[in-house]
Amino acid sequence: MIGGTFFFVAFLKLSCYTSIQMYRGEHLSMSQKQNKPTELHRMVDVSTAQLNHSKEQSLLYLRQKLIDTANSFVNDIFQQEPLDSNPTKKELQNILLEKQKDVEGLNKGYAEKARIQAQNVVHEAHRRYFRRLIGRLAHASERIKEKDASRLYYYVPQHIENIITEKQLKELEAFVKQGSTQKALDLFRAVVLEKESHPLDALQVQVIQEMHRQVLQKHQRPQFAKGDDFCLQIHLDYRFVTKHHERIHEMNERAVLIFDEENKQFKTFLSLSNPIPRGKRIQLPICIRERTIKRLDRQGRLKSIVLELSENGVKVKLVFAKQKTNPKPVETCQFAIGRDFGYTNTCTLSVAKIEQTLDEEEVTRLCNLDKEEAKQYLSTHVQEDDNIVERKQFNGKRFLALMNEHSEHIRKLSSQIDGIYNKVERLKGWLVGTLRLAKDAWISKESRFLEENVQRNHQKFFLLLELVEKLKRKRRWLYKKMLGVRKSWFGFVANEEVSLAKKYKAIVIREKLTLKPIEKESIEYKGKAFNKMLSNGARGTYENISGQKLEFWGIGEYGVGAWYTSSTCIKHGLVDKQMRKSQESFVCPLCAKEKNADMNAADVLANYFGLKAIDL
């Protein structure tokens, strides 16, 4: 039922242009050159009231019709073999403009959005195809580095790996490095389409054919709404919202008013164009509450309105924009926040009062110290006085426990799936042998057999395949849940960090460090899914989230080398890994007292730019 709110994991990279964005895990959009933005954007949810049956059906119809129209456009222009025919973007547009005239039962404005999106994703699919061909040719001689790999090269057929020479592969790479990409593509066309081998020898021809086979295998027709997590986004403009510019202006004025104590919310209707031509407009009730824009800068303004449609619900989102402001000069900063990111304690923040004026050139130098220079610097510079004015530590034990719980469930599901696949393979082998079929023959689900045992195993074969799909859907749902939990927790911590930086008008100093997966032999090992969560950007995800928030508020962020930050006492200038007694404990022999290791690391980072040289 459409109405209320729904949980949605995929996020949109905001654009100034009106467009439809369609998702399946990662959204399909055209890759474009991105100029440095002069505006920063934030998307915020808006409450929507319960919709009546008529509005629900109209929005469901809009979603399905847009998906079907976009997929139909994709089918009209997608080239299965771009080497044979590669229309330009303008040619694709001309083809679809003719096809758009034949679209029935859909408002022209919505049909145009479907056309533009289909054109963009197909053009990008063709470009990706050619980039993959060129990339493989440019790295023809690249060897597989894994020790236990059964092959020597990535792009060379296995049966000629021990025959072809390095020189022959380098000659192939020369087509990219010495000539244009067009020359390299002409080589592929000559070998693959025209069956010409000159000036290549027989082994080189096989390498070209193998590269083409690999790329063609990956070249799949784009399809919208392929997965059950698909969400459709429509950026609404004057064609879909009555008095669009006036409505934007009105909502901007109200957004300012609801900062006042007496104006807590603003209710209005969005008058949307009906997806059916000349149909009655859809009046969509929305409510902007005080908490919706509480986190936004007062200088921000409403840029656009976005409608999100999924199978389970509808959402309206507002895109706020503000002019990008550069962080204030480091020379004017009086406070610095040190951020230590870890496992058990997700984030530890220390706020230090800087006693001297910082120098931009010196700060840049300190950010680029190598390992030995960092050790020398920390050994010869100290902060004798306790200048930490506030500390915050965010314990991640509950977060890690929840991630571990989901990871364990995923591990069990993966084990079940592997076991079922083994049964499927055995059943397939039995059916192929009994029915005397070729090994690669297709077995139809609708087939019927007179022999009872054949019919029984045939049914069991397809029941097991259905069970595998069910378990895979459950596993995908758990991965999405892990992603949602991680982003939610990191978002909360990042908001706290921003609040602290705004409170003290401070800069943020963090380590340039990557979290490594836990080794399988370690007692801390929690399975592949948990390690996947870490290696796929636990730290990177947090840095992206916090970095975007800091940039939005014009707060300076600096990264320094992670060397010795967790094994240094800045009061005495001692650098020794032995002082880090455990994950939680840090003991300096001169201080003669135990400190929390993460807090000590955050203190070091907060003082990194303000340490004073030891008087010798």
QUIFENNOR-V368076 format. One record per pair of residues at least 24 apart in sequence whose C-alpha atoms are under 8 Angstrom apart, sorted by the first residue. I is the first residue (numbers start at 1). J is the second residue. D is the distance in whole Angstrom. If there is no record, write none. Layout:
# QUIFENNOR-V368076
i=I j=J d=D
i=I j=J d=D
This chain:
# QUIFENNOR-V368076
i=1 j=56 d=7
i=1 j=312 d=6
i=1 j=313 d=7
i=2 j=50 d=8
i=2 j=51 d=7
i=2 j=56 d=6
i=2 j=311 d=8
i=2 j=312 d=6
i=2 j=313 d=4
i=2 j=314 d=6
i=3 j=48 d=7
i=3 j=49 d=7
i=3 j=50 d=5
i=3 j=51 d=6
i=3 j=56 d=8
i=3 j=313 d=6
i=3 j=314 d=6
i=4 j=47 d=7
i=4 j=48 d=6
i=4 j=49 d=6
i=4 j=50 d=6
i=4 j=313 d=7
i=4 j=314 d=7
i=4 j=315 d=8
i=5 j=47 d=8
i=5 j=48 d=8
i=5 j=313 d=6
i=5 j=314 d=7
i=5 j=315 d=6
i=6 j=312 d=7
i=6 j=313 d=6
i=6 j=314 d=8
i=6 j=315 d=8
i=9 j=480 d=7
i=9 j=483 d=7
i=9 j=484 d=6
i=14 j=41 d=7
i=18 j=234 d=8
i=18 j=235 d=5
i=18 j=236 d=7
i=18 j=237 d=7
i=19 j=113 d=6
i=19 j=116 d=8
i=19 j=117 d=7
i=19 j=234 d=6
i=19 j=235 d=6
i=20 j=113 d=6
i=20 j=114 d=7
i=20 j=117 d=6
i=20 j=232 d=7
i=20 j=233 d=5
i=20 j=234 d=5
i=20 j=235 d=6
i=21 j=117 d=8
i=21 j=232 d=6
i=21 j=233 d=5
i=21 j=234 d=7
i=22 j=224 d=7
i=22 j=225 d=8
i=22 j=230 d=7
i=22 j=231 d=6
i=22 j=232 d=5
i=22 j=233 d=6
i=23 j=224 d=7
i=23 j=225 d=7
i=23 j=229 d=8
i=23 j=230 d=5
i=23 j=231 d=6
i=23 j=232 d=7
i=24 j=224 d=7
i=24 j=225 d=7
i=24 j=226 d=7
i=24 j=227 d=6
i=24 j=229 d=6
i=24 j=230 d=5
i=24 j=231 d=7
i=25 j=229 d=7
i=25 j=230 d=7
i=28 j=121 d=6
i=29 j=117 d=7
i=29 j=120 d=7
i=29 j=121 d=6
i=29 j=124 d=8
i=30 j=120 d=5
i=30 j=121 d=6
i=30 j=123 d=8
i=30 j=124 d=6
i=31 j=124 d=7
i=37 j=324 d=8
i=38 j=323 d=6
i=38 j=324 d=5
i=39 j=321 d=6
i=39 j=322 d=5
i=39 j=323 d=4
i=39 j=324 d=5
i=40 j=321 d=5
i=40 j=322 d=5
i=40 j=323 d=6
i=40 j=324 d=6
i=40 j=552 d=6
i=41 j=319 d=6
i=41 j=320 d=6
i=41 j=321 d=4
i=41 j=322 d=7
i=41 j=552 d=8
i=42 j=319 d=6
i=42 j=320 d=5
i=42 j=321 d=7
i=43 j=317 d=6
i=43 j=318 d=6
i=43 j=319 d=4
i=43 j=320 d=6
i=44 j=292 d=7
i=44 j=293 d=8
i=44 j=317 d=6
i=44 j=318 d=5
i=44 j=319 d=7
i=44 j=320 d=8
i=45 j=292 d=7
i=45 j=315 d=7
i=45 j=316 d=6
i=45 j=317 d=5
i=45 j=318 d=7
i=46 j=286 d=7
i=46 j=287 d=6
i=46 j=288 d=6
i=46 j=289 d=8
i=46 j=292 d=7
i=46 j=315 d=7
i=46 j=316 d=6
i=46 j=317 d=5
i=46 j=318 d=7
i=47 j=286 d=6
i=47 j=287 d=5
i=47 j=288 d=7
i=47 j=289 d=8
i=47 j=315 d=8
i=47 j=316 d=7
i=48 j=284 d=8
i=48 j=285 d=6
i=48 j=286 d=5
i=48 j=287 d=6
i=48 j=315 d=7
i=48 j=316 d=7
i=49 j=285 d=6
i=49 j=286 d=6
i=49 j=287 d=8
i=51 j=284 d=8
i=55 j=282 d=6
i=58 j=274 d=7
i=58 j=275 d=7
i=58 j=282 d=8
i=59 j=275 d=8
i=59 j=309 d=8
i=60 j=309 d=8
i=60 j=311 d=8
i=61 j=275 d=8
i=62 j=106 d=8
i=62 j=275 d=5
i=63 j=232 d=7
i=63 j=309 d=7
i=63 j=310 d=8
i=65 j=106 d=7
i=66 j=110 d=7
i=66 j=111 d=7
i=66 j=114 d=6
i=67 j=114 d=8
i=67 j=224 d=6
i=67 j=225 d=7
i=69 j=103 d=8
i=69 j=111 d=7
i=69 j=114 d=6
i=69 j=115 d=8
i=70 j=114 d=5
i=70 j=115 d=6
i=70 j=117 d=7
i=70 j=118 d=6
i=70 j=224 d=7
i=71 j=118 d=7
i=71 j=223 d=6
i=71 j=224 d=6
i=73 j=99 d=8
i=73 j=114 d=8
i=73 j=115 d=7
i=73 j=118 d=6
i=73 j=119 d=8
i=74 j=118 d=5
i=74 j=119 d=7
i=74 j=122 d=7
i=74 j=221 d=8
i=74 j=222 d=7
i=74 j=223 d=8
i=75 j=221 d=8
i=77 j=119 d=8
i=77 j=122 d=7
i=78 j=122 d=6
i=78 j=221 d=7
i=79 j=126 d=8
i=80 j=219 d=7
i=80 j=220 d=8
i=80 j=221 d=8
i=81 j=216 d=8
i=82 j=126 d=6
i=82 j=129 d=8
i=83 j=185 d=8
i=83 j=188 d=8
i=83 j=189 d=6
i=84 j=189 d=8
i=84 j=193 d=7
i=86 j=126 d=8
i=88 j=123 d=8
i=89 j=119 d=7
i=89 j=123 d=6
i=92 j=119 d=6
i=92 j=123 d=8
i=93 j=119 d=7
i=105 j=275 d=8
i=105 j=276 d=6
i=105 j=277 d=7
i=106 j=275 d=5
i=106 j=276 d=5
i=106 j=277 d=6
i=107 j=274 d=7
i=107 j=275 d=5
i=107 j=276 d=5
i=107 j=277 d=5
i=107 j=278 d=8
i=108 j=277 d=8
i=109 j=239 d=7
i=109 j=240 d=8
i=110 j=275 d=7
i=121 j=222 d=7
i=122 j=221 d=8
i=122 j=222 d=7
i=125 j=219 d=7
i=125 j=221 d=8
i=125 j=222 d=8
i=129 j=215 d=7
i=129 j=216 d=8
i=129 j=219 d=6
i=130 j=185 d=8
i=132 j=215 d=6
i=133 j=185 d=8
i=133 j=211 d=7
i=133 j=212 d=7
i=133 j=215 d=7
i=134 j=176 d=7
i=134 j=181 d=7
i=134 j=184 d=7
i=134 j=185 d=7
i=136 j=211 d=7
i=137 j=172 d=7
i=137 j=173 d=6
i=137 j=175 d=8
i=137 j=176 d=7
i=137 j=184 d=8
i=137 j=208 d=8
i=137 j=211 d=8
i=138 j=172 d=8
i=138 j=173 d=5
i=138 j=174 d=8
i=138 j=175 d=8
i=138 j=176 d=6
i=138 j=177 d=7
i=139 j=173 d=7
i=140 j=169 d=6
i=140 j=170 d=7
i=140 j=172 d=7
i=140 j=173 d=6
i=141 j=166 d=7
i=141 j=169 d=5
i=141 j=170 d=6
i=141 j=173 d=8
i=155 j=207 d=7
i=155 j=210 d=7
i=155 j=211 d=6
i=156 j=206 d=8
i=156 j=207 d=5
i=156 j=210 d=7
i=156 j=211 d=8
i=157 j=206 d=7
i=157 j=207 d=6
i=157 j=210 d=6
i=160 j=203 d=7
i=164 j=203 d=6
i=168 j=204 d=7
i=169 j=204 d=7
i=172 j=204 d=7
i=188 j=212 d=8
i=229 j=310 d=8
i=230 j=310 d=7
i=230 j=311 d=8
i=231 j=308 d=7
i=231 j=309 d=6
i=231 j=310 d=5
i=231 j=311 d=8
i=232 j=308 d=6
i=232 j=309 d=5
i=232 j=310 d=6
i=233 j=306 d=7
i=233 j=307 d=6
i=233 j=308 d=5
i=233 j=309 d=6
i=234 j=306 d=6
i=234 j=307 d=5
i=234 j=308 d=6
i=235 j=304 d=7
i=235 j=305 d=6
i=235 j=306 d=5
i=235 j=307 d=6
i=236 j=304 d=7
i=236 j=305 d=6
i=236 j=306 d=6
i=236 j=307 d=7
i=237 j=304 d=8
i=237 j=305 d=8
i=239 j=273 d=7
i=240 j=271 d=8
i=240 j=272 d=5
i=240 j=273 d=5
i=241 j=270 d=7
i=241 j=271 d=5
i=241 j=272 d=5
i=241 j=273 d=7
i=242 j=270 d=8
i=242 j=271 d=6
i=242 j=272 d=7
i=248 j=302 d=7
i=248 j=303 d=8
i=248 j=304 d=7
i=249 j=302 d=8
i=251 j=302 d=7
i=252 j=301 d=6
i=252 j=302 d=6
i=255 j=288 d=8
i=255 j=293 d=7
i=256 j=298 d=7
i=258 j=289 d=8
i=258 j=290 d=6
i=259 j=290 d=7
i=259 j=294 d=7
i=264 j=289 d=6
i=264 j=290 d=5
i=265 j=289 d=4
i=265 j=290 d=6
i=286 j=316 d=8
i=297 j=322 d=8
i=297 j=553 d=8
i=324 j=552 d=7
i=324 j=554 d=8
i=325 j=552 d=8
i=325 j=553 d=8
i=325 j=554 d=5
i=326 j=554 d=6
i=326 j=555 d=8
i=327 j=554 d=5
i=327 j=555 d=5
i=327 j=556 d=5
i=328 j=554 d=8
i=328 j=555 d=8
i=328 j=556 d=7
i=329 j=360 d=8
i=330 j=358 d=6
i=330 j=359 d=7
i=330 j=360 d=6
i=330 j=507 d=8
i=331 j=357 d=6
i=331 j=358 d=5
i=331 j=359 d=6
i=331 j=360 d=7
i=332 j=357 d=7
i=332 j=358 d=8
i=333 j=357 d=8
i=333 j=358 d=8
i=333 j=505 d=7
i=333 j=506 d=6
i=333 j=507 d=7
i=334 j=505 d=8
i=334 j=506 d=7
i=335 j=504 d=6
i=335 j=505 d=7
i=335 j=506 d=5
i=335 j=507 d=7
i=336 j=506 d=5
i=336 j=507 d=5
i=336 j=508 d=6
i=336 j=509 d=7
i=336 j=606 d=5
i=336 j=607 d=7
i=337 j=501 d=7
i=337 j=506 d=6
i=337 j=507 d=6
i=337 j=508 d=5
i=337 j=509 d=6
i=337 j=602 d=8
i=337 j=605 d=8
i=337 j=606 d=5
i=338 j=508 d=6
i=338 j=509 d=5
i=338 j=510 d=6
i=338 j=602 d=5
i=338 j=603 d=6
i=338 j=604 d=7
i=338 j=605 d=5
i=338 j=606 d=4
i=338 j=607 d=8
i=339 j=508 d=7
i=339 j=509 d=6
i=339 j=510 d=5
i=339 j=511 d=7
i=339 j=602 d=5
i=339 j=605 d=7
i=339 j=606 d=8
i=340 j=510 d=7
i=340 j=511 d=7
i=340 j=598 d=6
i=340 j=599 d=8
i=340 j=601 d=6
i=340 j=602 d=5
i=340 j=605 d=8
i=341 j=539 d=7
i=342 j=598 d=8
i=343 j=396 d=7
i=343 j=400 d=8
i=344 j=395 d=6
i=344 j=396 d=5
i=344 j=397 d=6
i=344 j=400 d=8
i=345 j=393 d=7
i=345 j=394 d=6
i=345 j=395 d=4
i=345 j=396 d=5
i=345 j=397 d=7
i=345 j=598 d=8
i=346 j=393 d=8
i=346 j=394 d=6
i=346 j=395 d=6
i=346 j=396 d=5
i=347 j=393 d=6
i=347 j=394 d=5
i=347 j=395 d=7
i=347 j=493 d=7
i=348 j=391 d=8
i=348 j=392 d=6
i=348 j=393 d=4
i=348 j=394 d=6
i=348 j=598 d=6
i=348 j=599 d=6
i=348 j=602 d=6
i=349 j=391 d=6
i=349 j=392 d=5
i=349 j=393 d=6
i=349 j=497 d=8
i=349 j=599 d=7
i=349 j=602 d=6
i=350 j=388 d=7
i=350 j=389 d=8
i=350 j=390 d=6
i=350 j=391 d=4
i=350 j=392 d=7
i=350 j=599 d=7
i=350 j=602 d=5
i=350 j=603 d=6
i=350 j=606 d=6
i=351 j=388 d=6
i=351 j=389 d=6
i=351 j=390 d=5
i=351 j=391 d=6
i=351 j=603 d=8
i=351 j=606 d=6
i=352 j=387 d=5
i=352 j=388 d=4
i=352 j=389 d=6
i=352 j=390 d=8
i=352 j=603 d=7
i=352 j=606 d=6
i=352 j=607 d=6
i=353 j=387 d=6
i=353 j=388 d=6
i=353 j=389 d=7
i=354 j=387 d=8
i=354 j=607 d=7
i=354 j=610 d=6
i=355 j=610 d=7
i=356 j=610 d=7
i=358 j=609 d=7
i=358 j=610 d=7
i=363 j=609 d=6
i=366 j=560 d=7
i=366 j=609 d=7
i=367 j=558 d=7
i=367 j=559 d=6
i=367 j=560 d=4
i=367 j=561 d=7
i=368 j=560 d=7
i=368 j=561 d=7
i=369 j=560 d=8
i=369 j=561 d=7
i=370 j=561 d=7
i=371 j=561 d=8
i=371 j=563 d=6
i=374 j=561 d=8
i=374 j=563 d=7
i=374 j=564 d=8
i=375 j=563 d=7
i=375 j=564 d=7
i=375 j=575 d=7
i=378 j=568 d=7
i=378 j=570 d=7
i=378 j=573 d=6
i=378 j=574 d=8
i=378 j=575 d=7
i=379 j=573 d=5
i=379 j=574 d=6
i=379 j=575 d=6
i=380 j=573 d=6
i=380 j=613 d=6
i=380 j=614 d=6
i=381 j=570 d=7
i=381 j=573 d=6
i=381 j=611 d=5
i=381 j=612 d=5
i=381 j=613 d=4
i=381 j=614 d=5
i=382 j=570 d=5
i=382 j=571 d=5
i=382 j=572 d=6
i=382 j=573 d=5
i=382 j=611 d=5
i=382 j=612 d=5
i=382 j=613 d=6
i=382 j=614 d=7
i=383 j=570 d=6
i=383 j=571 d=5
i=383 j=572 d=8
i=383 j=607 d=7
i=383 j=610 d=8
i=383 j=611 d=5
i=383 j=612 d=6
i=384 j=570 d=7
i=384 j=571 d=5
i=384 j=572 d=7
i=385 j=571 d=7
i=388 j=603 d=7
i=391 j=599 d=8
i=393 j=599 d=8
i=394 j=493 d=7
i=399 j=485 d=8
i=399 j=486 d=8
i=399 j=489 d=7
i=403 j=482 d=6
i=403 j=485 d=8
i=403 j=530 d=7
i=404 j=526 d=7
i=404 j=530 d=6
i=406 j=478 d=7
i=406 j=479 d=8
i=406 j=482 d=7
i=407 j=526 d=8
i=407 j=527 d=7
i=407 j=528 d=8
i=407 j=529 d=5
i=407 j=530 d=5
i=408 j=526 d=8
i=408 j=527 d=7
i=408 j=529 d=8
i=410 j=475 d=6
i=410 j=478 d=7
i=410 j=479 d=8
i=410 j=529 d=7
i=411 j=527 d=7
i=411 j=528 d=7
i=411 j=529 d=7
i=413 j=471 d=7
i=413 j=472 d=8
i=413 j=475 d=7
i=414 j=475 d=8
i=417 j=468 d=6
i=417 j=471 d=7
i=417 j=472 d=8
i=420 j=464 d=7
i=420 j=468 d=7
i=421 j=468 d=8
i=424 j=461 d=6
i=424 j=464 d=7
i=424 j=465 d=7
i=427 j=457 d=7
i=427 j=461 d=6
i=428 j=461 d=7
i=431 j=457 d=8
i=431 j=458 d=7
i=486 j=538 d=8
i=487 j=541 d=8
i=487 j=542 d=8
i=490 j=541 d=8
i=490 j=542 d=6
i=490 j=545 d=7
i=491 j=542 d=8
i=491 j=545 d=7
i=491 j=546 d=8
i=494 j=542 d=7
i=494 j=545 d=7
i=494 j=546 d=5
i=494 j=549 d=8
i=495 j=546 d=8
i=495 j=549 d=8
i=497 j=546 d=8
i=498 j=546 d=8
i=498 j=549 d=7
i=498 j=550 d=6
i=501 j=555 d=7
i=502 j=555 d=8
i=505 j=555 d=8
i=506 j=555 d=7
i=506 j=556 d=8
i=507 j=555 d=6
i=507 j=556 d=5
i=507 j=557 d=6
i=507 j=558 d=8
i=508 j=555 d=8
i=508 j=556 d=6
i=508 j=557 d=5
i=508 j=558 d=6
i=508 j=606 d=8
i=509 j=557 d=6
i=509 j=558 d=5
i=509 j=559 d=6
i=509 j=560 d=7
i=509 j=605 d=6
i=509 j=606 d=6
i=510 j=557 d=8
i=510 j=558 d=6
i=510 j=559 d=5
i=510 j=560 d=6
i=510 j=605 d=7
i=511 j=559 d=5
i=511 j=560 d=5
i=511 j=561 d=6
i=511 j=562 d=5
i=511 j=605 d=8
i=512 j=559 d=5
i=512 j=560 d=6
i=512 j=561 d=5
i=512 j=562 d=6
i=513 j=561 d=8
i=513 j=562 d=6
i=514 j=539 d=7
i=514 j=540 d=8
i=515 j=539 d=6
i=565 j=601 d=5
i=565 j=604 d=6
i=565 j=605 d=7
i=566 j=597 d=7
i=566 j=598 d=7
i=566 j=600 d=7
i=566 j=601 d=5
i=566 j=604 d=8
i=567 j=601 d=8
i=568 j=601 d=8
i=568 j=604 d=7
i=569 j=600 d=8
i=569 j=604 d=8
i=570 j=604 d=6
i=570 j=611 d=8
